Amino acid sequence: MSSQLSARELLELGDEGRTKTVLTQYWPQILGTFFGVGSAIFINFQTRRPIFSGIQKHILLTAGLVTAFTYAQKHRDNYFAEKDAILRHYLELHPDEFEEPPRKKIADIFEPWVPVR
């Protein structure tokens, strides 16, 4: 992506040329597995049982949390897709409100430096 694109062009561009990273794709599964196994180990530790006893507990907690996190991720993706669609639609209806701001040089932004001793 070029940094020369305006906010309007970036919003209209959408997901073109963007790919999800591996971590982003598998984040719910990684997190669900970590917390599912960790929760089962913690429960066994608190009840003074061997850490990996009751393997069904590990499997059920892991499957349940992976499912819950995957659902939450899909819900989040749908929410942001709808939000972007609303913004695009508003941008189409009111293009005069999104004028390109004039470019400024850094020298125009900074105030002159006066040393104080």
N, C-alpha and C positions, 0 to 999 in steps of 0.2 A: 504494500500500500504506500502511496505517496503522501508525504506530509503536505503537499500543495493542494489537496482536496479540501473543499469547504465542508462545513457541517451538513449542508443540504445534500451535497454530492455523496458524502459518506452514508447518510441515512437512506438515500435512494439506491445506493449500491447494494445494500442488503448483505446477504451471505456470499456474494460472488467472490471467489478466490480465497475464501476462508475455509480452513479445515480444523477440526477439533484435534487437540493433542491427545496422546494416548492416555495421559492421566485424567483428562476431562471426560473421555469416553467411558473409562472404567472406574471412575471415582465412587459411585454408589456401591459397586460390588466390593471394592477394596475396603471401604469404610464399613460396610455391613459385615464383611467377613471378620475384620479386626474387632469390631464391637461385639459381634455374636460370640466368637470364641472367647474373647476377653471377659464378657459377662458370665459365660458358663464357667470359666476358670475361677472367677471371683466368687461366684455362688458356691462352688465346690470348696474353695479355700475357706470361706466363712462358715460353712457347715462341717469343716474339718474332715473332708473326704479327700481321696487322691485327686490331683488336679484334673486328670482326663477321665475320671470315672463318669458314667452316665453319658455315653457318647451321643445318645438320642437328644439330650439337652443341648449339646453343642450344635448338632445338626439343625434342630428346630429353631434355636435362637439365631443361628447364622442365616438360615433360609428366610425367616421372618424379617430380620433387619435388612437383608439384601433387597427383599421385595418392597419393604417400606421406603428405603432410601431411593430405589429405582423409581417408585411411584412419585416420591417427592421431587426428584430431578425432572421427570417428565412434566409434572404439574408446573414446576418453575420455568421450564423451557416454554411451555404453552403460554404462561402468563407473560413472559417477556416478548414472545412473538406477537401476542395480541397488543401489548403496549406499543411495540414498534409499528404495528399496522395502524394503530390509532394516530401515532405521531406522523406517519407518512400521509395519512388521509388529511390531517389538519394542515400539513405542509402544502398539500395540493390545493386545499381550499383557500389558504391565506399566504400566498408566496410573498406578498408585499411586506409582511411582518418579519421576514427572514432575510433582510438585506445583508450583503457581505460587508463586514466592518473594514474600515481602511487599515492598511498595513502600517505598522509603526516600526521605526528603528529603535534599537535598544537605547541609543543615545537620547532619543526623545522621551523615553520613559523615566530614566534615572534623573534625579536632581543633582545639581552640582555638589561636589564634595567639599566641605569646608572643615579643615582639621581644627579641633578644639583641644587646647592643651591646658 
